[in-house]
């Protein structure tokens, strides 16, 4: 089983960007933890970060036929990108949306996600552990052969 982990805009700055919200764990730390967890769960994990919407959309469509599912942190595109939502829906790969913070406890413009309606599940607010919870949940869905 192969899982694609996609990190959207500004996530390369984890560990230094607004540590009071996102903590001090870096994206490299998260990717290493996910690779180790993937091995524990019996799956291969491939990670990609991009600040560019089109790169993320291309990665989602490019995962068809080579990945079984996607863990996606769309970053700020969560609240603005219908195109990213359409890619998640159009690629038809089981996808779990993930956020380090809880968007509902933040500014009102962050309360709406365009991506959530196309995802099988959403994990948010557990800090960097949100990613591990999302990966565990996605693998469980895939192992059951069901989608929420």
MOBEL-V263851 format. One record per backbone hydrogen bond with DSSP energy under -1.0 kcal/mol. NH is the residue of the N-H (numbers start at 1). CO is the residue of the C=O. Records with the same first field share a line. If there is no record, write none. Layout:
# MOBEL-V263851
NH = CO / CO
This chain:
# MOBEL-V263851
3 = 44
4 = 69
5 = 46
6 = 71
7 = 48
8 = 73
11 = 8
13 = 10
14 = 11
16 = 13
17 = 13
21 = 18
22 = 18
23 = 19
30 = 26
31 = 27
32 = 28
33 = 29
34 = 30
35 = 31
36 = 32
37 = 33
38 = 34
39 = 35
40 = 36
41 = 37
43 = 38
44 = 1
46 = 3
48 = 5
50 = 7
56 = 52
57 = 53
58 = 54
59 = 55
60 = 56
61 = 57
62 = 58
63 = 59
64 = 61
66 = 63
67 = 63
68 = 2
70 = 94
71 = 4
72 = 96
73 = 6
77 = 74
78 = 75
79 = 76
81 = 77
85 = 81
86 = 82
87 = 83
88 = 84
89 = 85
90 = 86
91 = 87
96 = 70
97 = 121
98 = 72
99 = 123
105 = 102
106 = 103
110 = 107
111 = 108
114 = 78
118 = 115
120 = 95
123 = 97
125 = 101
127 = 100
129 = 126
130 = 127
131 = 128
133 = 129
134 = 130
135 = 131
136 = 132
137 = 133
138 = 134
139 = 135
140 = 136
141 = 137
142 = 138
143 = 139
144 = 140
146 = 141
